[in-house]
């Protein structure tokens, strides 16, 4: 079986539900529309589903003018790019300080009502800038560290087989899913082409506690699976549990479901330490 792209997912607002696409544009920032919005406290600290799992029940759909956002118990919120304020504020995402565009007081109230706390919705606007720490000629918006995450179906099936309960792909929050590989074959890829875009696979993804949250029930796994299982057989030299490959775009283009994945370069995969 040939290796193919089997799913494309963007997360328009950081830490909210994924939006599955049949086709996407790859830009210098990663997938178009991916994590261009973020919620933060009034002090500018970003909010995620690690501590507020109800964010996973917020869904966004794309419109020509912006987004339509829905959440349980809320009337839909329409966001139009041309109505955003001209104000920028500094937001902190991990160690990065980013100037982000404030959307509107209406949007702030909508999210505050849902979360039960004051917050602000910010956009990665024209004046926003966030170079990657180890690749300063590349940028990302509000992703944790890298613009794209790739996971194979075979790797998820292997991980799931080691856990007491099946692991959903949604728990691992990839952007690109591929099929037709052996489990963890992607560990050895260093450069690939999909559609008209090319990518460099730069670092295994160190996983966090969010992977233990069921995106449907919002319950956290009592055994900390799959994170605890990954630590037993995928513990990197950095001490983190690795699953999936972080990528940066080398060439912009269009990608579509069922596109072949061409392996252009490979390297020596990381060796993993027993816990």
N, C-alpha and C positions, 0 to 999 in steps of 0.2 A: 504493500500500500504506500502511495506517495504521501509525503508530508504536506498537509494543507492547513490553511487558516480556517478554524471552525467557529470562532466567535470573536466579535469586536465589542468591547464595552467601554463606555465613557461614564464618568462620574461628574456631571456638570457642576454640582456643589460638593466640595470636599466632604467625605465621610457620609454622604447620603447614598441612596440606592443607585445601582448601576443602570445604565440605559444601553440596551443591546441594539446594535446597528448592523445593517447588512453591508454597508459601505462607509468608508471614512476617509477623510483627508489627513495625511500626515504632514505636520508643519515642523519648524525648528523647535517648537515647544512640546512636541508629541502629537497626540491626536487632537484635532480641532474640537473644541468644546469641552475638553477634559480638565476638570478641576480648575476652571477659570474663576469660580466663585468660592468664597470661604466665609464661614461664620466666625465671629470673634467676640470676646467680652468687650465691655466698654473701655477696658484698659488696653485692648489690642492683642490679647493672647488668643490664639486660634482654638476653636472648639472641635472635638472629634468624637466619634462613636465609641472610642475607648472608654470614655467616662460618661458619655450621654448616648447610650445605644439607641434611643428613640430617633436619632438622626437617620438610622437605617430605614425607617419607614417614610422618609421624605422622598418623593419621586419628582423628577423634572423631565419635561418633554420639550423638545426644541421647536421654536417657531421662527419665522423669517425675521422677526423683530427682537427675539430674546428667548425667554423661557416661560412655560406655565408650570407652576410648582404646586404639588398637592401633598396633603398629609392627613392622617386620621383625625376627624373632628374639626377640620379646618375647611373653609371655603377656598377655592383655588386662588393662587396668587399669580398675577400676570406681571412679568418683568420685561420691560422694553429698554433696550440699550440706550436709545436716544433720550430717555427720561432720567437717566442716572445723574446724580449730582456731579459737580465739577470738583468736589472736595476729595483730597487724598489724605489718608492717615497711615501711620507706620504700624504695621502688624508684625508680630513675631511668629514664625513657623520654625520650630526647633531652634537652631542657632541663627537662622536668617532673619534679617529685618527688611521688610518689603514695603514699599509705598503702594498702597492699594486704594482703588477708587470706591468711595461710598456710594451705594446704590440709592436708597431712599429711606425716609423715616417710615413710610408705609410698610416697606419690606421688613424693616427692623421690628416693627410692632407685630407683624404676622409671625415671625420666627420666635419672638419673645413670648407671645401667647402660647405657641406650641411647646416650647421648651420650659416655660415657667421661670424664665430669667431674662434680664436685660441682655441684649446682644445686638450686633450689627452685621449686616450682610455687605461684604466687600467684593469687588471685581478686579481682576488683573487687567488693568486698563492700559491705555496707550503710553502712559508715563511710568508704568510698573516695570521693574527690572529685577531678575533673580538668576544670576549666573550660577552654574553648578560648581561646587567647591573644588572638585578634582578635574573638572572639564570646563574651564572658565569661558571657552568660546561657545558653549552650549547653555541653554536656559531651560527652566521649567517654571510653571506657574505655582499652584499651591499643592502639588504632589509632595509626599514626604521628602524624597531626596532625588528621585530620577523621573524623567518624563514618562516612561513606559515600563510595564511589567508583563512578561510573557510566561505562560505556564502551559505544559502539555497535558492532554487528557490522560495519558498513560501514567504520568507522575502523580496526578490526583488519585487515580484508581489504585496505585500502589500505596499511597499514604492512607487512603480510606480503608484498604484491606488490613492495615495494621491497627486501626482504631476500633473501639467498641461500637461506635455509631458511624454511619456514613458521613463523609465530609462533603459539603456542598462547594462547588466551584465559587459561588458567591462569597463564601467565607474568606477566600484567599484573594479576592478583589483584583483579578488580572485585568489588563487592557486587551491583550491578545491571547487567544487560546488556540493551540495547534493539535492536530490529530495525525496519526500515522507514524508515530515514533515509538521507540522503546522508552521505558520509564527513565527519566533523568538524562535522556540523550542530549537535551538542550544544555546541560552543564558544560558540554565541550564546544558548543557553538561560540564563535566570537564575532562573526559577521554574516548577516543573512539579507536576502531580498524577498520582499512580498509585494506583489503588484509592481508598481513603479517606484516604490520606496525602498530604501536600504537602511539597515540598523546595525549598530554595534552593541553586542552584549557585553556589558562592562563589569557586572558585579552580581553575585548571587544575592537574593533579597533576604535580609534578616527579618524574621517574622515577629509580630508582637501579640499582645493579649487579645486584640480585636478578632483574630482568627478563631478564638474560642467562643465567640458570640454567634448564636443561631440567628441569621438575619430575618427569619420569619417570626420566631417567638420572642426574640431579643434576650433569651436566657443564656447565661454563660455556662459552658460545660463544667460540671463539678470536678471532673478529673483533669481539667485544663487541656483537653484534647482539642485539636490535633497538635498544639504547641508542645505539650509534654512528650508526645510520641516523636515529633521531629527532633527534639533535643537528644533523643536516644540514638538516632542514626544519621542525623544531618547537622551536627553541631560543628560550626566552622571554627577556624583558628581565632576569630574575633569573639568566640563564646556565644554567638547567636545561632538560633535554629534557622537554617536556610531552606527556602522553598520558592522556586521561580527565579527568573533572571531579569535584572534591571537592564534597560536598554536606553540608548540615546539614538535619535534619528541622524543618519549620515546624509540622507538624500530625501527630500520631500517628495510626496506622490500620493497616489490613490490606492487604497487597499480594499478588497472585497472578500466576503465569505467565499470559501472554496478556492481562493487563490493558492497556487503552489508556494511552498516555502523553500526557497533555494538556499542551501548552505554554502556560503562563499568562502568562509574560513573557519577553521577549528583550532582548538588549543587544548592544553592539559587541564582537565577539570580539577576543581578543588578536592583535596582529600579530607574526609570527615573523621572527627575524633569521637570515640565512644564516650558516653557521659561518665 
